[in-house]
Amino acid sequence: MPLLDEMLNLTKAEHGPDHPDTHLCMAQLGNCYYSLKRLDKSVPLFEELLPRLADIRLDGPVARLRSNFVSGIKRLPVRVVWA
């Protein structure tokens, strides 16, 4: 990932290799690489499943996760009709 590597290089050049910002940048790069690797594995799964899907609809109330740090969907009931 050239953009992420460039970000790390700029941070090292600005702050030095032992600065906390450099370590934070390296940690974030590790998270990005891990997420991209997981995404790369899940794309073929969706490429197989989506053509077989005729319909998908919401099947109940959406339960949201509410906190001071993370917010998102806790539960999302759906009804799937296969082709």
matplotlib code that plots the C-alpha trace (Angstrom):
import matplotlib.pyplot as plt

x = [0.0, 2.1, -0.1, 0.1, 3.9, 4.3, 2.3, 4.7, 7.8, 6.5, 5.8, 9.3, 10.9, 9.0, 9.2, 11.9, 11.5, 11.1, 8.4, 4.9, 3.3, 5.5, 4.5, 0.8, 1.2, 2.7, -0.1, -2.7, -0.9, -1.0, -4.8, -5.2, -3.3, -5.2, -8.5, -7.6, -6.4, -9.8, -11.7, -9.7, -10.9, -14.5, -15.0, -15.1, -17.7, -20.0, -19.3, -20.7, -23.6, -25.0, -26.0, -28.0, -29.9, -33.3, -34.4, -33.3, -35.5, -35.5, -37.4, -37.7, -36.4, -32.7, -30.9, -28.2, -25.1, -24.7, -21.6, -19.1, -16.5, -18.2, -21.6, -23.1, -25.6, -25.9, -28.7, -30.1, -32.7, -33.2, -35.3, -33.5, -35.1, -32.8, -33.1]
y = [0.0, 2.9, 5.6, 4.0, 3.5, 7.1, 8.2, 6.2, 7.6, 11.2, 10.6, 9.1, 12.0, 14.6, 13.1, 10.5, 6.7, 6.6, 9.3, 8.2, 9.5, 7.2, 4.2, 5.2, 5.5, 2.0, 0.5, 2.1, 0.7, -2.7, -2.3, -1.2, -4.1, -6.6, -5.1, -5.2, -8.8, -9.7, -7.8, -9.6, -12.9, -11.9, -10.4, -13.9, -15.0, -12.1, -12.5, -16.1, -15.2, -12.0, -13.5, -16.1, -13.5, -12.6, -10.2, -9.0, -7.0, -5.6, -8.1, -6.2, -3.3, -2.3, -2.4, 0.2, 0.1, 3.3, 4.1, 6.9, 5.2, 3.1, 3.4, 1.1, -1.6, -4.3, -6.3, -6.1, -8.8, -9.4, -11.8, -13.3, -14.8, -16.9, -17.0]
z = [0.0, -1.3, 0.3, 3.8, 3.5, 2.4, 5.5, 7.7, 6.0, 6.4, 10.1, 10.6, 8.8, 10.8, 14.3, 14.1, 14.5, 18.3, 18.6, 19.9, 16.7, 14.6, 16.7, 16.5, 12.7, 12.6, 14.7, 12.4, 9.3, 10.9, 11.4, 7.8, 6.4, 8.6, 7.5, 3.8, 4.2, 5.8, 3.1, 0.4, 1.8, 2.1, -1.4, -3.1, -0.6, -1.5, -5.2, -4.8, -2.6, -4.1, -7.5, -5.6, -3.5, -4.8, -2.0, 1.4, 3.7, 7.2, 9.5, 12.8, 14.7, 14.4, 17.8, 18.0, 20.1, 22.0, 24.0, 24.5, 22.3, 19.6, 18.1, 15.5, 14.9, 17.5, 15.9, 12.3, 11.7, 7.9, 5.9, 2.9, -0.2, -2.3, -6.1]

ax = plt.figure().add_subplot(projection="3d")
ax.plot(x, y, z, "-o")
ax.set_aspect("equal")
plt.show()
